[in-house]
Amino acid sequence: MLYEARSYIIVGGDTMVVAILGVLLAAIPCLFSVLVARKALRGLRAGTYQSLIPYGKDMQAAQDKSELQRFGLPQVLPRKGGGLSAAAKSFNAMGMVGGAALLFGPALASGGPSVIGFGLPLVALLSLCVSSAIAELASGVPTAGGVYHAAYQLGGRKWGMRAGWLQLAGNMVKLALFIGGFAYLADGLLASRLGYESSSISLFIVAATAVLTQGLIGQYTSGFSEKIEAGGTWLQLIIMLLALAGLTWLFWPGDYSPVVLYQGLDIGLTDPVGLLPFVIGLLLLSALFTGMDGAGHGAEEIVEPRIRVPWGIFLSSSYTYIGLLIVLLLMSLITLPGSGVLGEAYGVLQTTGLTSFTEYAAAAWGGSYLLPALILLSLWQSGLQTMTSCSRVAFSLARDGAIPFSSRLSMYSYRRNAPLYAIWFAATAAILLLVSTVVWQANESFMALVSASIVLLHLAAVIPIGLRWQADRKAGAAKRRMTKEAFKSRHGAGDPPPPWHLGNWGQVIRLVAMVWLVFSAILTAGIVHSFGGIVAAVVMLAGTAAGASLIAVKQPSSH
């Protein structure tokens, strides 16, 4: 074999240099997380925000209710979640395990092992810039609308509607992706166990069962939502630990040095990986960080959301990177061609890659179905959290009269403590989207859904981030043109920054986030699949038209 004739085990000083560079590269996002966390913590301590938590949870909840009313919104969602609940909402919506189960194989097959060695830290660093900017927005506008209300506050109804419609559509597509991924993997597992032949019909039956159970859980278990979210977080951590332990015990150190992750080779280790396949793999990895604003959509259900929601958004993104880095680096090394038992699945990885993560995890435990079953459960739970986020966005848009059927979708069940119509709207829309995409795109349905989720959610996020960057740039320019006293006399003292803020780092971080979000959306629509660009264009036009025609939209009051 050609890959056996070429040795990539570098010895001596070269190995040490590459290993050090690899460690430094992987550590950069971690260092960035620490520095941003320290910056935000210092700003919080130096600010004027006064927490009422020391005086009791009820006192803080009353303050949160009062702040929500300043936005013109009543407190209807039950507010009882804490810091863990906030982090769990984002952590589960990103779906560290579920996302890796669906995207690891295709990303590795496209970009080669270097897409994990080089690409993952790069994507994580850029995504952490986005996470920081969204966290700051969530601290300033702690409502369930997330980027929708943030864009509304900063740019008015026109930009708010565009961001809201993009956010709603993006969450629907991601829910369809999770449901479809769950159905594909579960259908294959059941077919191998029960002896039937998988088909589109069996896939749709499993998908419908998944979305039905998620909808029922959302309707009847709102009182236990915190426990379900915490359980989903712990489940993901347990799966990662089990996979890591099994792979390390059975296959470490493997046949390859970690240096191979930084040599820019294709998946066969025979030729340099092309720039286009590498970029595609990098963009696929970026989908692992979509959904980071899940805590923002639960802001009206979190006690002290101005503090806990931004920390939940930012820290969940940081911890997701650390977990993915450890497991995917190890899995990449031991699944290369010729790497023992797992190398036998190399042919599958070259063709589709969709089942590779689950197959390798199962092989780590002797082919047991336990770990694949846990992965499927985690994937289902991530779909449940995404459905919750989607329903909260729909509920927020509907109560502002910003989408069709608002009178129904804005209805809230005090008996179930949940917006039932919004939940079942999200469930129905997701399954219809999945079926139509599979029928229309056939074998390209997976890439089509991934492309659409990235493009829609990235464009939704860039709108309020860009508006905040523009507002601060104009304010900074005005300050430079005037004396401090003249500026205050014309513009006033200005609104204070939110409790969780980036200080003088904010503009640079927002600029990096904006550039990444725009370019990644354009590249995804251009080279991953055009479906994302088509859907985004339709949604943007629909949101713009809705913003111009729905005169009943209620604009949240400024704070």
Sequence and secondary structure as in RCSB ss.txt:
>XXXX:A:sequence
MLYEARSYIIVGGDTMVVAILGVLLAAIPCLFSVLVARKALRGLRAGTYQSLIPYGKDMQAAQDKSELQRFGLPQ
VLPRKGGGLSAAAKSFNAMGMVGGAALLFGPALASGGPSVIGFGLPLVALLSLCVSSAIAELASGVPTAGGVYHA
AYQLGGRKWGMRAGWLQLAGNMVKLALFIGGFAYLADGLLASRLGYESSSISLFIVAATAVLTQGLIGQYTSGFS
EKIEAGGTWLQLIIMLLALAGLTWLFWPGDYSPVVLYQGLDIGLTDPVGLLPFVIGLLLLSALFTGMDGAGHGAE
EIVEPRIRVPWGIFLSSSYTYIGLLIVLLLMSLITLPGSGVLGEAYGVLQTTGLTSFTEYAAAAWGGSYLLPALI
LLSLWQSGLQTMTSCSRVAFSLARDGAIPFSSRLSMYSYRRNAPLYAIWFAATAAILLLVSTVVWQANESFMALV
SASIVLLHLAAVIPIGLRWQADRKAGAAKRRMTKEAFKSRHGAGDPPPPWHLGNWGQVIRLVAMVWLVFSAILTA
GIVHSFGGIVAAVVMLAGTAAGASLIAVKQPSSH
>XXXX:A:secstr
 HHHHS     THHHHHHHHHHHHHHHHHHHHHHHHHHHHHHHHHHS     GGG HHHHHHHHHHHHHHTT   
 S   B HHHHHHHHHHHHTHHHHHHHHHHHHHHHH THIIIIIHHHHHHHHHHHHHHHHHHHHHS STTTHHHH
HHHHHHHHHHHHHHHHHHHHHHHHHHHHHHHHHHHHHHHHHHHH     HHHHHHHHHHHHHHHHHHHHH GGGH
HHHHHHHHHHHHHHHHHHHHHHHHHHTT SS GGGGGS B TTSSSB  HHHHHHHHHHHHGGGTTTTHHHHTGG
GBSSHHHHHHHHHHHHHHHHHHHHHHHHHHHHHHTSTT TTGGGGHHHHHHT TTHHHHHHHHTTTT SHHHHHH
HHHHHHHHHHHHHHHHHHHHHHHHTT STTHHHHT  BTTTTB HHHHHHHHHHHHHHHHHHHHHHGGGHHHHHH
HHHHHHHHHHHHHHHHHHHHHHHHHHHHHHHS HHHHHHHH S     SS  GGGHHHHHHHHHHHHHHHHHHII
III THHHHHHHHHHHHHHHHHHH TT       
